[in-house]
Amino acid sequence: MARLLSGLVHRLGRVVARDGLAQLTDDELLRRFTADRDALAFEALVWRHGPMVLGVCGRVLGRTGDVEDAFQATFLVLVRRARAVRSGEALAGWLYRVARRVSTRLAREQGRRAARECLAARPEAVTEGAVEWSDWRALLDREVERLPAPYREAFILCSLEGRAQEDVARELGCPVGTLQSRLARAKERLRTRLSVCGVALPVLGAGTVSARLATTTVSAAIGLASGSPTSAAPVALALSQGMWKPMGILKAKVVFLTLVATAAAGSAVGYVEPPSVVRAAPHPASADPTPEELKKENERLRHEIAHLKKKLAAAMLPSGDVPTDQEVIKALPKPPAGATRDDIVIVKEKILDRLDPPRHFPNVGQARLRVQHWECSAYFTDIVVLPWPFSVKLTKPRVCVVYIDKDVLVPVSGGGK
């Protein structure tokens, strides 16, 4: 009985202490954890953002065991990368992106394993695209992540975490009206993009984090932070360790391909002899290639080099000018008489990039015309003040899309050859 009472008192003390930390911002809690390894500060973050993280994992994975592994891995990534969260950045948005990527990676690995098992059991049962995830939930989270940062943070904090708008506005450092405008535009943008795929924007709710899951996650995080043996699930620990390695691998691949393309472009001026390491013989004792085979291989390499030269030349072309905000605002329809515009946010997206064949231009010579077509979405609020019979301020959120062409001449050296 004494042990039971002691445990109850300890748990009550933790609840009281955690409630006392509830008034602190995410930045303050994160600083306390990174500086002092404050377990209660980290636990407060888990309880504050855990339901949203659990909801993201559940929409991607759908299975309880996998969801809990992804949930735990998300917060272990936070332990490893806490200092990577920029000051002023909404922690909820950061955790949302990490949770979605962790869950997507786990779902992809589980799908591959299931496909291999199914293929071993019944090869005819596996069809192309059988493991693709086409559920509306994956589409929703993908579109949420594509939102501009101000809209994404407002949607995550208000719609996914269900927090009061006054608290969210205070955390983001903006007026409540601005937050409401961003939230409305985020929902409108999501409705538009989802409707193209025949999906309506659903009413989303956060998941319910059990005390067991929160406790095990905090315990695993504190163990990982202190360097002591952690109680984290092996899958969660592996996911948190591997989340940031693919970026380094991707960068290495980009550097390698760039070097290959540059070398190929430089060697294309002369004869390219097929190196012996390119075509590995199927058997060590095979006969020497015939002249016909060498000719075919040489032709293949010439085509490959020409293709690499085109890709390299396209990458080195001037990218053209992005439309300025003033150009977009000038292209917008004029506001109604007596109205002003406020809280203007512009999103620019290039929807066409075409390079015409070389031709002669006066005062320029041989050049190619690069045509770029930009879709610019402007989100703003029309404000009208009615002075009579008494002063009334009317506001109306609006969205307007304009298209702007930006063309640039690319000089051609060597007469356009």
The 8 nearest C-alpha neighbors of each residue, nearest first, counted from 0:
[[1, 3, 2, 4, 5, 6, 7, 8],
 [2, 0, 4, 3, 5, 6, 7, 8],
 [1, 3, 5, 0, 4, 6, 7, 8],
 [4, 2, 0, 6, 1, 5, 7, 8],
 [5, 3, 7, 1, 6, 2, 8, 0],
 [4, 6, 2, 8, 3, 7, 1, 9],
 [7, 5, 9, 3, 4, 8, 2, 10],
 [6, 8, 4, 10, 9, 5, 11, 3],
 [7, 9, 11, 5, 6, 10, 12, 4],
 [10, 8, 6, 12, 7, 11, 5, 13],
 [11, 9, 13, 7, 12, 8, 6, 14],
 [12, 10, 14, 8, 13, 9, 7, 15],
 [11, 13, 9, 15, 10, 14, 8, 16],
 [12, 14, 16, 10, 11, 15, 17, 9],
 [15, 13, 17, 11, 12, 16, 18, 10],
 [14, 16, 18, 12, 13, 17, 11, 19],
 [15, 17, 13, 19, 18, 14, 12, 20],
 [18, 16, 14, 20, 19, 15, 43, 13],
 [19, 17, 21, 15, 20, 16, 14, 22],
 [18, 20, 16, 17, 21, 15, 22, 23],
 [21, 19, 17, 18, 22, 23, 16, 40],
 [22, 20, 18, 23, 19, 17, 43, 24],
 [21, 23, 20, 19, 24, 18, 17, 25],
 [24, 22, 21, 20, 27, 28, 25, 26],
 [25, 23, 27, 26, 28, 22, 170, 21],
 [24, 26, 28, 27, 29, 23, 90, 44],
 [27, 25, 29, 24, 28, 30, 86, 87],
 [28, 26, 30, 24, 25, 29, 23, 31],
 [29, 27, 25, 31, 40, 30, 26, 32],
 [28, 30, 32, 26, 31, 27, 25, 33],
 [31, 29, 27, 33, 32, 28, 34, 26],
 [32, 30, 28, 34, 29, 35, 33, 37],
 [31, 33, 36, 37, 29, 30, 35, 34],
 [32, 34, 30, 36, 31, 35, 29, 81],
 [33, 35, 31, 32, 30, 36, 37, 29],
 [34, 36, 37, 32, 31, 33, 30, 38],
 [37, 35, 32, 33, 38, 34, 31, 224],
 [36, 38, 32, 35, 40, 39, 31, 41],
 [39, 37, 41, 40, 36, 42, 221, 32],
 [40, 38, 42, 41, 37, 17, 43, 16],
 [39, 41, 43, 28, 37, 42, 38, 32],
 [40, 42, 44, 38, 43, 39, 32, 45],
 [41, 43, 39, 45, 44, 40, 217, 38],
 [42, 44, 40, 46, 41, 45, 17, 47],
 [45, 43, 47, 41, 42, 46, 48, 40],
 [46, 44, 49, 42, 43, 47, 48, 41],
 [45, 47, 43, 49, 44, 48, 42, 213],
 [46, 48, 44, 45, 49, 43, 50, 21],
 [49, 47, 45, 51, 50, 46, 44, 52],
 [48, 50, 45, 52, 46, 51, 47, 53],
 [51, 49, 206, 205, 53, 207, 52, 48],
 [50, 52, 205, 54, 160, 53, 49, 48],
 [53, 51, 49, 55, 54, 50, 98, 56],
 [52, 54, 50, 56, 206, 51, 55, 49],
 [53, 55, 206, 57, 51, 205, 52, 56],
 [56, 54, 52, 58, 57, 53, 99, 51],
 [57, 55, 53, 59, 66, 54, 58, 102],
 [56, 58, 61, 54, 60, 55, 59, 66],
 [59, 57, 55, 56, 136, 61, 60, 54],
 [58, 60, 56, 57, 137, 61, 102, 55],
 [61, 59, 57, 62, 58, 56, 106, 66],
 [60, 62, 57, 58, 59, 63, 66, 56],
 [63, 61, 65, 60, 64, 66, 57, 67],
 [62, 64, 66, 65, 67, 61, 57, 60],
 [65, 63, 67, 66, 62, 68, 69, 61],
 [64, 66, 68, 67, 62, 63, 69, 60],
 [67, 65, 63, 69, 56, 64, 68, 57],
 [66, 68, 70, 64, 69, 65, 71, 63],
 [69, 67, 235, 65, 71, 70, 66, 72],
 [68, 70, 72, 66, 67, 71, 102, 101],
 [71, 69, 67, 73, 68, 72, 53, 66],
 [70, 72, 68, 73, 69, 216, 74, 235],
 [73, 71, 235, 75, 69, 239, 70, 74],
 [74, 72, 76, 70, 98, 71, 75, 97],
 [73, 75, 77, 76, 72, 71, 78, 70],
 [76, 74, 72, 78, 77, 73, 220, 239],
 [77, 75, 79, 239, 73, 74, 78, 80],
 [76, 78, 74, 81, 80, 75, 79, 73],
 [79, 77, 75, 76, 81, 80, 74, 220],
 [78, 80, 76, 77, 81, 75, 224, 239],
 [79, 81, 77, 83, 82, 78, 76, 84],
 [82, 80, 77, 83, 78, 84, 79, 33],
 [81, 83, 84, 80, 85, 33, 79, 77],
 [84, 82, 80, 81, 85, 77, 79, 86],
 [85, 83, 82, 81, 86, 88, 90, 80],
 [86, 84, 88, 83, 87, 82, 89, 90],
 [85, 87, 88, 84, 26, 89, 83, 82],
 [86, 88, 85, 89, 26, 171, 84, 90],
 [89, 87, 85, 86, 90, 84, 93, 92],
 [88, 90, 91, 92, 87, 93, 152, 171],
 [89, 91, 93, 92, 94, 88, 25, 84],
 [90, 92, 94, 89, 93, 95, 48, 156],
 [93, 91, 95, 90, 94, 89, 152, 96],
 [92, 94, 90, 96, 95, 91, 97, 89],
 [95, 93, 97, 91, 96, 92, 98, 90],
 [96, 94, 92, 98, 93, 97, 91, 99],
 [95, 97, 99, 93, 94, 98, 100, 92],
 [96, 98, 94, 100, 99, 95, 101, 73],
 [99, 97, 95, 101, 73, 96, 100, 94],
 [98, 100, 102, 96, 97, 101, 103, 95],
 [101, 99, 103, 97, 102, 98, 104, 96],
 [100, 102, 98, 104, 103, 99, 97, 69],
 [103, 101, 105, 99, 104, 100, 69, 56],
 [104, 102, 106, 100, 105, 101, 99, 107],
 [103, 105, 107, 101, 102, 106, 100, 108],
 [104, 106, 102, 108, 107, 103, 109, 101],
 [107, 105, 103, 109, 104, 108, 110, 102],
 [106, 108, 110, 104, 105, 109, 103, 111],
 [109, 107, 111, 105, 110, 106, 112, 104],
 [110, 108, 106, 112, 111, 107, 105, 113],
 [111, 109, 107, 113, 108, 112, 130, 106],
 [112, 110, 114, 108, 113, 109, 115, 107],
 [111, 113, 109, 115, 114, 110, 116, 108],
 [112, 114, 110, 116, 111, 115, 117, 109],
 [115, 113, 111, 117, 112, 116, 118, 110],
 [116, 114, 118, 112, 117, 113, 119, 111],
 [115, 117, 113, 119, 118, 114, 112, 120],
 [118, 116, 120, 114, 119, 115, 121, 113],
 [119, 117, 122, 115, 121, 120, 116, 114],
 [118, 120, 116, 117, 121, 115, 122, 114],
 [119, 121, 117, 118, 116, 122, 115, 124],
 [122, 120, 118, 124, 123, 117, 119, 125],
 [123, 121, 118, 124, 125, 119, 120, 117],
 [122, 124, 121, 125, 126, 118, 117, 120],
 [123, 125, 122, 121, 126, 118, 117, 120],
 [126, 124, 123, 122, 118, 129, 127, 117],
 [125, 127, 129, 128, 124, 123, 130, 122],
 [128, 126, 129, 125, 130, 131, 124, 114],
 [127, 129, 131, 130, 126, 125, 132, 133],
 [130, 128, 126, 127, 131, 125, 114, 132],
 [129, 131, 128, 110, 132, 114, 111, 127],
 [132, 130, 128, 129, 133, 110, 107, 127],
 [133, 131, 134, 130, 137, 129, 128, 59],
 [132, 134, 131, 135, 137, 138, 136, 130],
 [133, 135, 136, 137, 132, 138, 59, 139],
 [134, 136, 138, 137, 139, 133, 198, 140],
 [135, 137, 139, 138, 134, 58, 140, 59],
 [136, 138, 140, 139, 135, 134, 59, 141],
 [139, 137, 135, 141, 136, 140, 142, 134],
 [140, 138, 136, 142, 141, 137, 135, 143],
 [141, 139, 143, 137, 142, 138, 144, 136],
 [140, 142, 138, 144, 139, 143, 137, 145],
 [141, 143, 145, 139, 144, 140, 138, 146],
 [144, 142, 140, 145, 146, 141, 139, 151],
 [143, 145, 141, 142, 146, 140, 151, 96],
 [146, 144, 142, 143, 141, 147, 151, 148],
 [145, 147, 151, 143, 144, 150, 148, 142],
 [148, 146, 150, 149, 151, 145, 346, 144],
 [147, 149, 151, 150, 152, 146, 92, 153],
 [150, 148, 152, 151, 147, 153, 181, 146],
 [151, 149, 185, 153, 181, 148, 147, 152],
 [150, 152, 148, 154, 146, 153, 149, 147],
 [151, 153, 155, 149, 154, 150, 92, 148],
 [152, 154, 150, 156, 151, 182, 155, 157],
 [155, 153, 151, 158, 157, 152, 182, 156],
 [156, 154, 159, 152, 158, 153, 157, 151],
 [155, 157, 160, 153, 154, 159, 152, 158],
 [158, 156, 161, 162, 154, 155, 160, 153],
 [159, 157, 154, 161, 155, 160, 156, 203],
 [158, 160, 155, 161, 205, 51, 156, 157],
 [159, 161, 156, 51, 162, 157, 158, 205],
 [162, 160, 157, 158, 159, 156, 163, 205],
 [163, 161, 157, 160, 156, 164, 167, 166],
 [164, 162, 166, 165, 167, 161, 157, 156],
 [163, 165, 167, 166, 168, 162, 157, 175],
 [164, 166, 168, 163, 167, 175, 169, 174],
 [167, 165, 169, 163, 164, 168, 170, 162],
 [166, 168, 164, 170, 169, 165, 171, 163],
 [169, 167, 171, 165, 173, 175, 170, 166],
 [168, 170, 172, 166, 167, 171, 165, 173],
 [171, 169, 167, 168, 172, 166, 24, 173],
 [172, 170, 168, 169, 173, 167, 89, 87],
 [171, 173, 169, 170, 168, 174, 167, 87],
 [172, 174, 168, 171, 177, 175, 169, 178],
 [175, 173, 177, 176, 168, 178, 172, 169],
 [174, 176, 178, 168, 177, 179, 165, 173],
 [177, 175, 179, 174, 178, 180, 173, 181],
 [176, 178, 180, 174, 175, 179, 181, 173],
 [177, 179, 175, 181, 180, 176, 182, 168],
 [180, 178, 182, 176, 177, 181, 183, 175],
 [179, 181, 177, 183, 178, 182, 176, 184],
 [182, 180, 178, 184, 150, 179, 183, 185],
 [181, 183, 179, 185, 184, 180, 153, 154],
 [184, 182, 180, 186, 185, 181, 179, 187],
 [183, 185, 187, 181, 186, 182, 188, 180],
 [184, 186, 182, 150, 188, 183, 187, 181],
 [187, 185, 189, 183, 184, 188, 190, 182],
 [188, 186, 184, 190, 189, 185, 183, 191],
 [187, 189, 185, 191, 186, 190, 184, 192],
 [190, 188, 186, 192, 191, 187, 193, 185],
 [191, 189, 187, 193, 188, 200, 192, 194],
 [192, 190, 188, 194, 189, 193, 187, 195],
 [191, 193, 189, 194, 195, 190, 188, 196],
 [194, 192, 198, 190, 195, 196, 191, 189],
 [193, 195, 197, 198, 196, 191, 192, 190],
 [194, 196, 193, 197, 192, 191, 198, 190],
 [197, 195, 194, 193, 198, 192, 199, 138],
 [196, 198, 194, 195, 193, 199, 192, 135],
 [199, 197, 193, 194, 196, 200, 135, 195],
 [200, 198, 194, 201, 193, 190, 197, 196],
 [199, 201, 190, 198, 202, 193, 189, 186],
 [202, 200, 203, 199, 198, 139, 190, 204],
 [201, 203, 204, 200, 158, 159, 199, 205],
 [204, 202, 201, 159, 205, 158, 54, 200],
 [203, 205, 159, 206, 202, 54, 158, 160],
 [206, 204, 50, 51, 54, 159, 160, 207],
 [205, 207, 50, 54, 53, 208, 51, 204],
 [206, 208, 50, 209, 205, 53, 49, 54],
 [209, 207, 50, 206, 49, 210, 212, 213],
 [208, 210, 212, 211, 213, 207, 214, 206],
 [209, 211, 213, 212, 214, 208, 215, 46],
 [210, 212, 214, 209, 213, 215, 208, 216],
 [213, 211, 215, 209, 214, 210, 216, 208],
 [214, 212, 216, 210, 211, 215, 217, 209],
 [213, 215, 211, 217, 216, 212, 210, 218],
 [216, 214, 218, 212, 217, 213, 219, 211],
 [215, 217, 219, 213, 214, 218, 71, 212],
 [218, 216, 220, 214, 219, 215, 42, 221],
 [217, 219, 215, 221, 216, 220, 214, 222],
 [220, 218, 231, 230, 229, 222, 216, 217],
 [221, 219, 217, 223, 222, 218, 75, 224],
 [220, 222, 224, 218, 223, 219, 225, 217],
 [223, 221, 229, 227, 219, 225, 220, 224],
 [222, 224, 220, 226, 221, 225, 229, 219],
 [225, 223, 221, 222, 226, 220, 78, 36],
 [224, 226, 222, 227, 223, 221, 36, 220],
 [227, 225, 223, 224, 222, 228, 229, 221],
 [226, 228, 222, 225, 229, 223, 224, 221],
 [229, 227, 222, 226, 230, 223, 219, 225],
 [228, 230, 222, 219, 231, 223, 227, 220],
 [229, 231, 219, 232, 228, 218, 222, 215],
 [232, 230, 219, 229, 236, 233, 235, 216],
 [231, 233, 235, 234, 236, 230, 68, 71],
 [234, 232, 236, 235, 237, 231, 238, 68],
 [235, 233, 237, 236, 232, 238, 68, 72],
 [236, 234, 72, 68, 238, 232, 237, 233],
 [235, 237, 233, 239, 238, 234, 231, 232],
 [238, 236, 240, 234, 235, 239, 233, 241],
 [239, 237, 235, 241, 240, 236, 242, 72],
 [238, 240, 76, 72, 236, 242, 237, 241],
 [241, 239, 237, 238, 242, 236, 243, 76],
 [240, 242, 238, 244, 239, 243, 237, 245],
 [241, 243, 239, 240, 244, 238, 245, 101],
 [242, 244, 241, 245, 246, 240, 247, 239],
 [243, 245, 241, 246, 247, 242, 248, 240],
 [246, 244, 248, 247, 243, 249, 242, 241],
 [247, 245, 249, 244, 248, 243, 250, 242],
 [246, 248, 250, 249, 245, 244, 251, 243],
 [247, 249, 245, 251, 246, 250, 252, 244],
 [250, 248, 246, 252, 247, 251, 245, 253],
 [249, 251, 253, 247, 252, 248, 246, 254],
 [252, 250, 248, 254, 249, 253, 255, 247],
 [251, 253, 255, 249, 250, 254, 256, 248],
 [252, 254, 250, 256, 255, 251, 257, 249],
 [255, 253, 257, 251, 252, 256, 258, 250],
 [254, 256, 252, 258, 257, 253, 251, 259],
 [257, 255, 259, 253, 258, 254, 252, 260],
 [258, 256, 254, 260, 259, 255, 253, 261],
 [259, 257, 261, 255, 256, 260, 262, 254],
 [260, 258, 256, 262, 257, 261, 263, 255],
 [259, 261, 263, 257, 258, 262, 307, 256],
 [262, 260, 258, 264, 263, 259, 257, 265],
 [263, 261, 265, 259, 264, 260, 258, 266],
 [262, 264, 260, 266, 261, 265, 304, 259],
 [265, 263, 261, 308, 267, 262, 266, 260],
 [264, 266, 262, 263, 267, 261, 268, 260],
 [267, 265, 263, 268, 264, 262, 269, 271],
 [266, 268, 264, 269, 265, 263, 304, 271],
 [269, 267, 266, 265, 270, 264, 271, 263],
 [270, 268, 267, 266, 271, 265, 272, 301],
 [269, 271, 272, 268, 267, 266, 301, 297],
 [272, 270, 273, 269, 267, 266, 297, 301],
 [271, 273, 274, 270, 297, 300, 275, 293],
 [272, 274, 297, 271, 275, 296, 277, 300],
 [275, 273, 276, 277, 272, 278, 271, 297],
 [274, 276, 277, 278, 273, 279, 280, 272],
 [275, 277, 274, 278, 279, 273, 280, 272],
 [278, 276, 275, 274, 279, 273, 280, 296],
 [279, 277, 276, 275, 280, 274, 273, 296],
 [278, 280, 276, 277, 281, 275, 282, 283],
 [279, 281, 282, 278, 283, 285, 284, 275],
 [280, 282, 279, 283, 285, 284, 278, 286],
 [281, 283, 285, 280, 284, 279, 286, 287],
 [284, 282, 285, 280, 281, 286, 279, 287],
 [283, 285, 282, 286, 280, 281, 287, 279],
 [286, 284, 282, 283, 287, 280, 281, 288],
 [287, 285, 288, 284, 289, 283, 280, 282],
 [286, 288, 289, 285, 284, 280, 290, 292],
 [289, 287, 292, 286, 293, 290, 291, 285],
 [288, 290, 292, 291, 293, 287, 286, 294],
 [291, 289, 293, 292, 294, 288, 295, 287],
 [292, 290, 294, 289, 293, 295, 288, 296],
 [291, 293, 295, 289, 294, 290, 288, 296],
 [294, 292, 290, 296, 291, 295, 297, 289],
 [293, 295, 291, 297, 292, 296, 290, 298],
 [296, 294, 298, 292, 297, 293, 299, 291],
 [297, 295, 299, 293, 298, 294, 292, 300],
 [296, 298, 294, 300, 295, 299, 293, 273],
 [299, 297, 301, 295, 296, 300, 294, 302],
 [300, 298, 296, 302, 301, 297, 295, 303],
 [299, 301, 303, 297, 302, 298, 304, 296],
 [300, 302, 298, 304, 303, 299, 305, 297],
 [303, 301, 305, 299, 300, 304, 306, 298],
 [302, 304, 300, 306, 301, 305, 299, 307],
 [305, 303, 307, 301, 306, 302, 263, 300],
 [304, 306, 308, 302, 303, 307, 301, 309],
 [305, 307, 303, 309, 304, 308, 302, 310],
 [308, 306, 304, 310, 309, 305, 260, 311],
 [309, 307, 305, 311, 264, 306, 310, 312],
 [308, 310, 312, 306, 307, 311, 313, 305],
 [311, 309, 307, 313, 308, 312, 314, 306],
 [310, 312, 308, 314, 313, 309, 307, 315],
 [311, 313, 309, 315, 314, 310, 308, 316],
 [314, 312, 310, 316, 311, 315, 309, 308],
 [313, 315, 311, 312, 316, 310, 317, 309],
 [316, 314, 312, 313, 311, 317, 318, 310],
 [317, 315, 313, 314, 318, 312, 409, 319],
 [318, 316, 319, 315, 409, 407, 314, 313],
 [317, 319, 316, 320, 315, 321, 314, 407],
 [320, 318, 317, 407, 321, 405, 406, 371],
 [319, 321, 322, 405, 318, 407, 406, 323],
 [320, 322, 323, 319, 405, 347, 373, 318],
 [323, 321, 326, 320, 324, 327, 403, 405],
 [322, 324, 326, 325, 321, 327, 320, 328],
 [323, 325, 327, 326, 328, 322, 345, 329],
 [324, 326, 328, 323, 327, 329, 322, 330],
 [325, 327, 329, 323, 324, 328, 322, 330],
 [326, 328, 324, 330, 329, 325, 331, 323],
 [329, 327, 325, 331, 330, 326, 324, 377],
 [328, 330, 326, 327, 331, 325, 332, 324],
 [331, 329, 327, 328, 326, 332, 401, 403],
 [332, 330, 328, 329, 333, 327, 401, 399],
 [333, 331, 334, 330, 329, 328, 399, 335],
 [332, 334, 331, 335, 329, 336, 330, 328],
 [335, 333, 338, 332, 336, 339, 381, 340],
 [336, 334, 338, 337, 333, 339, 381, 383],
 [335, 337, 338, 334, 333, 339, 383, 382],
 [336, 338, 335, 383, 339, 384, 334, 382],
 [339, 337, 383, 382, 335, 336, 334, 381],
 [340, 338, 382, 381, 383, 341, 334, 337],
 [341, 339, 381, 380, 382, 379, 338, 342],
 [340, 342, 380, 343, 379, 381, 339, 382],
 [341, 343, 379, 380, 344, 340, 177, 378],
 [344, 342, 379, 341, 378, 345, 377, 380],
 [343, 345, 378, 377, 379, 342, 346, 376],
 [346, 344, 377, 376, 378, 347, 343, 375],
 [345, 347, 376, 375, 377, 348, 344, 147],
 [348, 346, 375, 374, 376, 345, 373, 349],
 [347, 349, 374, 373, 350, 375, 346, 376],
 [350, 348, 373, 351, 372, 374, 347, 371],
 [349, 351, 373, 372, 348, 374, 352, 371],
 [352, 350, 372, 371, 349, 353, 373, 370],
 [351, 353, 371, 370, 372, 354, 350, 369],
 [354, 352, 370, 369, 351, 355, 371, 368],
 [353, 355, 369, 368, 370, 367, 356, 352],
 [354, 356, 368, 367, 369, 353, 357, 370],
 [357, 355, 367, 358, 354, 368, 366, 415],
 [358, 356, 367, 366, 415, 365, 355, 359],
 [359, 357, 365, 366, 367, 356, 360, 415],
 [358, 360, 365, 364, 366, 361, 357, 363],
 [359, 361, 364, 363, 365, 362, 358, 366],
 [362, 360, 363, 364, 359, 365, 366, 358],
 [363, 361, 364, 360, 359, 365, 366, 410],
 [364, 362, 360, 361, 365, 366, 359, 410],
 [365, 363, 359, 360, 362, 361, 366, 410],
 [364, 366, 359, 358, 411, 415, 410, 357],
 [367, 365, 410, 411, 357, 409, 358, 408],
 [368, 366, 357, 409, 355, 408, 356, 369],
 [369, 367, 408, 355, 354, 407, 370, 409],
 [368, 370, 354, 407, 406, 353, 408, 355],
 [369, 371, 406, 353, 352, 368, 354, 405],
 [372, 370, 352, 405, 351, 404, 406, 373],
 [371, 373, 404, 351, 350, 403, 349, 405],
 [374, 372, 349, 403, 402, 348, 350, 375],
 [373, 375, 402, 348, 347, 401, 349, 350],
 [374, 376, 347, 401, 400, 346, 402, 373],
 [377, 375, 400, 346, 345, 399, 347, 374],
 [376, 378, 345, 399, 398, 344, 400, 379],
 [379, 377, 398, 344, 343, 397, 345, 376],
 [378, 380, 343, 342, 397, 396, 341, 344],
 [381, 379, 396, 341, 395, 340, 397, 342],
 [380, 382, 340, 395, 394, 339, 338, 396],
 [381, 383, 394, 339, 338, 393, 340, 380],
 [382, 384, 338, 393, 392, 337, 385, 394],
 [383, 385, 392, 391, 393, 386, 382, 390],
 [384, 386, 391, 390, 387, 392, 383, 389],
 [387, 385, 390, 389, 384, 388, 391, 392],
 [388, 386, 389, 385, 390, 391, 384, 392],
 [387, 389, 386, 390, 385, 391, 384, 392],
 [390, 388, 387, 386, 391, 385, 384, 392],
 [389, 391, 386, 385, 387, 392, 384, 388],
 [392, 390, 385, 384, 389, 393, 386, 387],
 [391, 393, 384, 383, 385, 394, 390, 382],
 [392, 394, 383, 382, 384, 391, 395, 385],
 [395, 393, 382, 381, 380, 383, 392, 396],
 [394, 396, 381, 380, 397, 382, 393, 379],
 [397, 395, 380, 379, 381, 180, 394, 398],
 [396, 398, 379, 380, 378, 395, 399, 381],
 [397, 399, 378, 377, 379, 400, 376, 396],
 [398, 400, 377, 376, 397, 401, 378, 331],
 [401, 399, 376, 375, 377, 398, 402, 374],
 [402, 400, 375, 374, 376, 399, 403, 331],
 [401, 403, 374, 373, 375, 404, 400, 372],
 [402, 404, 373, 372, 405, 401, 374, 322],
 [405, 403, 372, 371, 373, 406, 402, 370],
 [404, 406, 371, 372, 370, 403, 320, 407],
 [407, 405, 370, 369, 371, 404, 368, 408],
 [406, 408, 369, 368, 319, 409, 405, 370],
 [409, 407, 368, 367, 369, 366, 410, 406],
 [408, 410, 367, 366, 368, 411, 407, 369],
 [411, 409, 366, 365, 408, 367, 412, 363],
 [410, 412, 366, 415, 365, 409, 414, 413],
 [413, 411, 414, 415, 410, 416, 365, 366],
 [412, 414, 415, 416, 411, 365, 410, 366],
 [415, 413, 416, 412, 365, 411, 364, 366],
 [416, 414, 411, 413, 357, 412, 365, 366],
 [415, 414, 413, 412, 411, 357, 365, 356]]
